[in-house]
Structure formats: C-alpha cells, structure tokens
C-alpha cells in the first residue's frame, strides 16, 4: 500500500484465533519503547478521509521482548479502526505509540485473581509471559469468559503452563453453550463464576488482589461483589474501556485505569457480546 502518512511501524504477524478474532504483531520502526506488563499502546491507521484513526490496545506480549508488540483484537462490525486493520496485510505500515496505563501487577505478596472477558485477556498474557521470562512466580487464578469455545485464545498454552507446575489455575467459561455442544467446561458469563472461584481457591481480602479487564458490565458486577466480600478498593484493579460520555456504575479509584475510546463502535473492542 502507498499511504503518505509517516508511519512508524509495520504489521509483523497475523494469527487468526477465530473468524474476526486475531493476535497481531506490530514491529516498531523507531527505537522500541519499554513498557510495563498490563500497559497499552495506541495503534493508528489513516482513514479514507485523511484522518488518523487511533485506538488504545492492551499489549499481550512480554515486556522483556521488544522485537514486536503483540495485541489481541476483535473485528467490530462497522468499526472505524478494525475494518481498516482487516484490510491490511503483513508488512503494511501502521502507527504505534506508547505506553500508557496503570493496570499493573502489584508487588503485594498476594495471590492474583485475573478476570477477563473476550480480548480483555491481553494484559494478563503480558503479565504471565513477563513473569516467566524473568523466572518469577505468582499464585494466579485466571478466569476467561467468551461466547464460543473457539474464542479461548492461548487456551492450550495456559493449560500447559498449569501442567508444567507454574502456580496458575486456568478456568474458561462460555456464555453460549447451546452453540458449543462439545464444550464440557463451565458455562455462563465470567462474572457469574467469580464468587464460586473465590470460594474454591480460598481467595479472600486477606490473601488476594483482583484484576479485571474487559466488558465494563462485567467489571461493574465483579467490583460490586468484591466490595460486598470486604475487598478494599486498592485490591480491585480495573482496566476500563468505554466511549466518552458513557457512564458505568463502577468506582474509579487508585486501582483503576480508564481508557476512553473515540467512538461507540470501537469502544466494543474489549467487550464480549
């Protein structure tokens, strides 16, 4: 493609997880920027009207590997950015800048409950890969909620990590079991299984910190449940994605990072239907 915009990156990898759901690699053509696992970068493509369309995307790769930045992205019907992205091919230019965000793994000595819906899994993969690269461990329970079994990205890798002795318990759940007859795991939206998983793994305000990323309604529900169980706001870390002007009933405190999308259509990048 021949776009005059002075792009500073290129598409280096495109792995389809399921139709409309991909893991994307972006190589920086500038000196790569360092980031902390859990932070996000902003990707940009020039739109048909000569306007740079930009969207924040959580980085899913290890903070210790800057050869490329990895992202987990869903195609949004009518979405300004993702429809442009799906028109690109490997090697095409793209803009990348970063990092931003305060959604970081806390050095608090507590177990971590990761709760992700849809593409909200991305920052947790960055945290886990960085821990492994640094030879570190943390007791982790990871809950990932999606619509269909084929949307469970990195499932094999996470199950293997658990089998290999890393102190992680991986739990997937699907919200449309009637469309996935071969599925034998948990069903329902991920927020509906949080309380039972807290009990099963003895995760209490004294022992655990919660990390939430994905569908804003999920974050509201889990945050309310955690408050009822006595978790301090600092123990519920949240990555919040929604459009400007939309209000959700979740407290934004020191434990929250807020990323505002520019349009309603792209605000659903991190939302599982």
Helices and strands as residue ranges (DSSP letters): E 9-18, E 21-28, E 40-46, E 52-58, E 69-74, H 80-86, E 93-100, E 111-117, G 118-121, H 122-133, E 140-146, G 149-151, H 155-163, E 168-174, G 177-179, E 186-187, G 190-192, H 194-200, E 208-214, H 216-228, G 233-235, E 236-243, E 256-261, H 264-267, G 268-270
